[in-house]
Structure formats: structure tokens, C-alpha cells
């Protein structure tokens, strides 16, 4: 077995995530009339004006004219006019102007001819939905990044347009190639298992990926299930069985929902990680095994350790590197990319030709998605299956999604809550010495959410380190 409990201190310094800085971006979130196109991201750093119109393909170009730097965005849609709209920067704001387009412009679901665009606003250009983000944390190198959607992801689960998430996934891709045990954290349905599959693919390990549902292990049979058994070891053992761990030899052992692992199983797993060998039930000779461990959970293992429900020594072994998956509601810029991927994977007839009505698109972008990507997949499957003439309407969606508000846009914080939140962030950063991961755990938010708040309130975590 490889030394799967190596820490991230073994990762070279130049391989670690570089400090982020807030940058402005414009996202193409969703093409309602052609959702398989996915989304795109464009940096607005140094841009003074944006012109938006119809093109045969989605493309963007930059030009310097009369001391002004312009971005020309072309969108392939019959609902977009050749010269549809213009966005002009005025200090820290953007002003949207409809250029007498045929199908008009909407901001957060409301029709406008001129409007101020603020952080988090959704802008509809015909049936194409854009989103403006004023200050997303981004590592160096993203300033000139035009359209990352044109680049294929390194592996399954590694698709995103959000800069900070992309940076984290880039680090995870490098970790995947190293003998470091990894703990994937995040709410149910955020894609932990898909990401584990992608990590195994990137690892280059020749053995298989074996997934274990930790909550499904039986306490009385846990050693047999994990280590295997020899024929005749107990009543019903009619043949030799390798068990999960030996089946993963040379590959990856994925411990899904490890927070549900029974205590006897925790002791068994820990013993294997320490000894790097397995003795099957009824056997006498240990077998050396070489497995790389990836674990996942939606629970707080630190809290479980404090309550005595999870072994702290096992947590230390499996958490050589920890990666937090943000919930879907915190990465709405990725909805179009995810819809595109899901439609391409779907076995429902007509999925590749499916279209969304504008109202349906608004519902999908305003829904809370408590069950995250898993819920989005279920909603799309139902909608495409029930759609008539290939157009998914609200009547084809589950009741919970139909009741989502048609009005889009970010939730605006009140001044009092803003002041309280800023003070809370500063207090926690002081307590944890600038450790953003620790702050995210305390608040129950993803690291990307904490970085967004810090960028918004002008907080630098480096001020609280050391």
C-alpha cells in the first residue's frame, strides 16, 4: 500500500494555490434555445465597453479604440439581434443599453431599455442569460482568460467556470497524481463521487476504483466485507472472497459517506492504513495491498470526533488533503455547463435537441437546489422526458421548481447584517490565524463563499496569519 496519509506539506511550494484577488467577470450562463452549448467566462479587467450581438458561433474579441478597450461578444441565437445591446462602464458600475433589439433585454427577469447592472445581476439578451460578477476571487493568470468553456476538463467532475473553484480543482488534479489520501467534503449531491472517479482517472493507477457505501456496512460482517474471507471461514462462506480492500489493490478505494462508517469498521480501516496489509477472515497469512484512499462525507468529521463517533486517528490518516465542494446555489454561473453535461449524458430520447423556454430557464436559475447537482439531474430528466416538441416548459417541472420565483438576481444584504457579517469574519480569521478553510467549516459555508465575502468587504486573510 502506498503511504496514503502523506500531508500537503509534501506538495512543492510552487504547486500550492496562489493568493486570490478580486476581479470582474461576465458569464454566459445559459443558452435557453440551445442548452448544450454550456456557458462561458470573460474577464472584464480593463474593459470599458461591451457590445453584444448575434454571431454564427459564440466568440469574443477585444480591441482598443480611441483610448477605450472594448469587448465584442457574439452569441449564436435567433433571438439575439445583430446589434442587440451595449454595456458601458461608469467608474465601478455598468450601464446597460438596449440597441432597439427585436426581443429586448431583461435584468433579473424584468424588461428594460436602460439599466444599471450590479454585482450578481442576471442579464437576458434574447433567450441567452448572462451574469455580471463585480469581484470574484481569482488567482493570478485569470485576468486574460477569455473562454475556459472551450477547454475540455481534465477529468469527470472537474468542469467549472468559477475562477476560485477552478483553482481548487487544479490543485486537486495535481493531488490526484500523488500518493496522498484525500477527503472530499460537501453537501449531498454536490458531485463528490463523480469527482472521486475523475481523481482515479487522473491518478494513473493501474488497478480499479472500488466504491464502498460506508453506511451500508454491517457491523457483524464488516471485516469480511472489507478484508474478504476464505472458503469455510464461517457458515455460508462457500468460496474465497477478496473483499473491498483487496479488490482495490493497485487502484483506488473510495469510502463514500465515511461519516456513516460504524466504529468497528473505522478500527478495521485504520489497521489496514497503518499496516498496509490485509488478513482475510479465516486466513492465516497477511496480504500486502497497495491502495490509494479517497473518502467523502457531507458530515463534519471534526464534530463527530468531539462526540466520540469518529476516530480522530483515522481522520488524521484519511485527510492528507481536504477539498470542499461548494453547493450549487453558490456556483450558479456553472448551471449552463452542468446542464450541458447532463443533457449529453442523458439516455432520454431527444435530450441533445432539447430547448428551454425563457420562463423555465428563470426557474432553474432562481431555484434553491437543496439537493444540488443530483436534484438538477432529476429535474432535467423529468422535464426532457415530458417536453412536447422538444421545449421544456414550467409545466414539465416538479412542483418545487415551478414555485421558484421568476425574478432573478442576488439576495441583497441589509447594512446591519453586512456589518455583523464583516465583524464575524474578522473575528474568526483572528481566531484561526487567517485559515480560510477553518472559517468555512465554522460557518458551514464553502471556501469560495468565504472568499467572496472577503473580497466584498475588503478583508485580506494574510493580515491575520502568523
N, C-alpha and C positions, 0 to 999 in steps of 0.2 A: 504494500500500500504506500502511496506517496505521502509525504509529510503534509497532510491536508490542513494542518492547523497553523501554517505559516501566517504571519501578520502582514499588514500592508506596509510595515516598515521595510519589508524586503523588496518593495516596488521601488525602482530607481526614482530619485527626486524629480527628474525631468518627465517622468511618466505620470505624476500626480496632477490632479485637476488644478489648473491655473486660476488665480483670483478672478472673480467675475466683476463686470462693470455694467451699469445700466445703459442700454441702447434702445433707440426707437425702431420699430419694425411694422411693416404692413404684411398681413397674411391674406392669402386667398384661402378661405376656409372650406367653401363648399360650392360645387357646380351643381345646382339642383337639376338642371336639364341633362347633365352628363356626370353623375357622381363618381364614376370610375376614374375620372381624371385626378381625383385626390386634391391635395392642397399645395400651397407654395408659400415661401417666406422671402421677403425682400427687405434689406436693410435700408433705413431712411437716414442714416448718418450723413450729414452734409447735403441732403436733398432739400431743395427749396420749393419744387413744384412737381406734381404728379398728374400726368394726363392718362385717361383710361378710355379705351375704345375697343372695337371688335377687331379680331385678327383670325387668321386661319389656324393658328396654334397659339398656345399660351406662351408668351415671351415678354421679356423686359429688356429695355436698353437705357443707357444713361448718356447724357450729353451736357456739355457746358455751353450755354448761350447767354451772351451779354452779362457775364458775371453771375449767372444763375445756373445752378446744377439741377437738371431735370431728369425725372424717371418716366419713361413711356411704357405703360403696361397694356398689353394686348390680350384679350380674353376671347376664346373660341365659343361663341354663343350667339344664336339668332336673336336673343333677347337684348343683346348689347348693341348699341348704335356705333357707327364708325368713329364718331367723336361723342362720347357719352357724358363724361364728367371730368372735372378738374379739381385737384386739391392743392391749395396754396398755403405754404407755411407762413404764419404771422407770429414771430417770436416763438413761444413754446406751444402754440395752438395751430391747428389746421382748419382751413375753411373749405368746405365742400360746395361746389357749384355745378348744378345740372346744366349741361350744354344743349338744352332743348332736345333731349333724347326721346325716343319713341316710347320706351317703357319706364322711364323715370328712375329716380333714386329714392331709397329709403334709409333712414338712420334708426336703428333699433326698432324696425318694423313700421315706422311712420313715414309717410311720403313727404319729401322735402324738395325744394328747389335750391335753397341755400341753407347751410347749417354749420355750426361749429362742431368739430369732431374731438372728442375727449378720449382719454385712455380707456380701453375696453369696449368702445362703441363698435357695433356691427353696422357695416355699410353695404346695402344691397345695390348692385349695379345690374339692372335687369333681374335675372334669376341667379346671379353669381353673388355669393356672400363674402365680403372682406371683413377683416377686423384690424383695428389700429391698436397697437400697444406702445405706450409712450416710453417706458423704461423697463424693459425686461433684462434681467441679469444675463450677461453673455461673456464667455471667456474670450481672450484675445484671438483674433482670426475670423470672427463672425462679421466684422464690420463690412467687408466687401462680399459677403456670401449672398449670392442672388437667389438661387432657387435650389435648395437642398432636396426638394422633392424629385429632382431629376436624377439624383444619385441613389442607386439601389442600396438598401440597408445591408449591413454586414451579415446579418442572420435574422431569423424569425424573432419578432418581438423588439427589434432594435430600430423601429421606424418612429420618427418624431420630427416635428418642425420647431419645437420649443428649444431655444438655444441651451438653456441650463440643463434640460433633460437630455439633450443630445450630448452635451459634455459628459454628463454622468454615465450615459450608455457607452460613450467612447472609452471611458476608464474601465467600465465593466467588461468591454470587449477585450481589453488588454489583460484584465484579471482572469478572464476565461481561459487564456492560454498558459496560465501559471498554476502550479500545484498549491493553490490557496483555497481553503474551504470558504464557501460563500453563503451568506444568509440574505434571502430576498424578503423584504418587508413591504406590506401594503394591504389595503382593504381587499375584501373578497371581490374577485372579478377583475382585478387590475392587470392581469396577464402574467402572473408570476410563473405559472407552469410553461407558458409559451416562451418566456424569457429564459427559463432553465433549458428548454430544448435548444434555443439559439446558442446558449453558452456551451452546451455539449458539442454542437456542430463546430463552434469556433475553437474548441479545445484541441482538436486533432487527435484525441484519444481513440485508439482503435476499437475498444470494447463498446458494448451497448450502453444506452441510457435506461436505467431501471427506476421506475417511479414507485414510491411506496406511499400509500394513503395511511399516514400515521394514526389517524383516528379510527381506522378500520382494523388495527392490530388487536388481536385477542390476548389479554394478559396471560392466560394459561398456556397459550401456544406461541408466545412471542419469540422465544429462542428458535423454535422450529421454523417459524415464518421467516426470521431474519437469517439464521445460520444454516437452515436446511437440516435434514436428518438422514440417517442410513436406514436401509430396509430392516424392519423388525425392531426399531428403536422403541416403539410403543404400539398399542393396539391401533390398527388402521394404517400403519406405515408399511405399505405393501411394496414400495420401491424407494430407491435413493432419490432425494430431492435436494437441489443445491441451495434453495433459499434465496432471498432477495440480494444479500450482500455478495455471495459467490457468483450469482448471475450477472452482477455488475462488474466483475473482475476485468480490469483493463479499461473500464469506462467510467460512467458517472452514476452515482447513487443519488437520486432526487428524493428527499424526505419532505413530502408535501404536508403542509399544516403540522409542522413539528411541535407546535404548541399543544396539540392534542395527544402527543405521544405518552402512553402510560409510563409511570415511573419505572416498572421493571424493564421496559423496553429502553428507557433512557440509560439505565445502567448497562444494558447489553451493548447498545451502540457505543457508549463511552469506552467500554472494554475493547471493542474492535479498533476504535481510533487510536487507543493507547498501544495495543499490542500488535496491530496490523496483521492479525491472523484470526482465523475462524476455526472452531471445533464444532462440527455438526452434532446435533443431538444423537446420542448413541454411538458416536465415533470416539476414537482414542488419539488420533493424530491431528495436530493443527495444520491448517492450510493457509499459506501466505496469500494475502489478497492485496490487489492494487486498485483502489477505487478513489475517485475524487468525489467529495460530498458537496452537494448543493442542497440547502434547506430553505423552506419558505413557510411563512406564517402571517396571519392577519392579527395575531395577538401580540401584546407586549411581553416578551420573554423576561425582561427585567422585572416587571411586576409579578410574573409567575414565580421567579426566583425568590423574591421577597416573601411570597406566601408559601414557599416550600413546595410548590407544584412543578417546578422545573429545576434541574440540577445546574448550578452555576458553573461547575467544572465542564459540563457538556456544552453550555453556551459558549464558554471560552474556546472550546475546540472547534465548534462549527462556525463561529463568527470571525473567521480570519479577515473577511471583508464583508461589509454590510451595504446593501443597496436598497433605497426606499423607492417604491413605485408610487407616483402620485395618483390620486383618484382622477377619474375622467373629468369631473367638474372643474379641476384645476388645470386642465390642458385642453380646453375647448378648441384651441387653434388646431388641434390634431384630429378633430372629428371627421373632416373630409378625408384625410389619409386613412383613418381607421375604417370608414365606410367603404372606401375603395378596396382596401384589402379584404374586408369581409365579403363584399359582393363577388370578388374574384375567387374566393374560396368556397362560395355557397353552391350547393348542389341543386338549388331550386331552379326550375326552368325559367329562362328569361332574366336571370339575375344580372347578367352583363349588360343588358339593354334597358334595365330599369331606370326610371326617372322619378324625381321627387317634385311634388307641387311646391310652390313657394311657401305655402302655409305649413306643409309637412316639414320643410327644412327649418322653419322657425321653431316648430315644436321640438324638433330634435336638438336644436341649439339652446333652447331655454329649459329643457328637462333637467332635473337634478341628477339623474343617473346614479342612484344609490347603490346599484349593483354593478356599476361601471361598464367595462367593455363587454362583459358577459351579457348584461342586460341589453346593450346596444345590438349585439348579435341576434338575440332573441327577437327584438323589436323589428329589425330589418328582415329577418327570415319570415316573420308573420306578414309584414307589410308587402314584401315582394310576392309572397305566395297568394295573397288576396287581391293584389292590384289588378285592375282591369285596364286593358290597353297599355300595360306597362308603366302606368303612372301611379305612384304610391300617394294616396290621399289620406287626410287625417282619419277618415272612417275605417281605414285599414290598420290603424294602430291600436295598441292596447289602451284601455281607458285611462290609465295613469299618465300616459304620454299625451293623449288627446287633451287632458285637462291642464297641460303645461301652458304657461302664458305665451300668447303670440308675440307680445312685446319683448324684444331682446335687450341686451345691454348689461353692464356690470351693476353689482349692488354698490350703491354709494354709502360710504360710512359717514356717520354723523361726526361733527367735530369732537364731541365728548368721547365717543368710542375711539376715535383716532388718537386722541391724547392718551387715553388709558392704554391702548394697544402699544403705542410707541414706548411708553414708560415700562410696560410689561416686557417688551422685547429687550430693552436696555438692561433691565433688572436680571433677566435670565441670561443674557450674554455675559454680564459681570459674574454671575454665579457659576456659569460653565466655562468661563475664560475664553469666550469667543467661539466655542464649539457649536456650530450651527446644527449639527446632527442631534446633539443633546437637547437643544432648544426645540427642535422639531418634534422630538419624542415627548417632551414635557407638554407641549401644546396640542399634540395629536395631529399635527399638520406635516405635510411633506417638506423636504428641504427646499424645493422650488418655491413653495408658498412662502416660506420664511425669507428666502432671498428676494422675492417680490416685495414683501413688506419692507425689508431693509432698504431696498432701492427707493421705494416710495417715500420713506421717512428720512432718507439720507443717513442711514446708520451703516458704519463700516465695522464689521466684526473684528478686523485686525486691531482696532482700538482697545479691545478687551482681552487680547491674547498676551500671554507671557507675563 
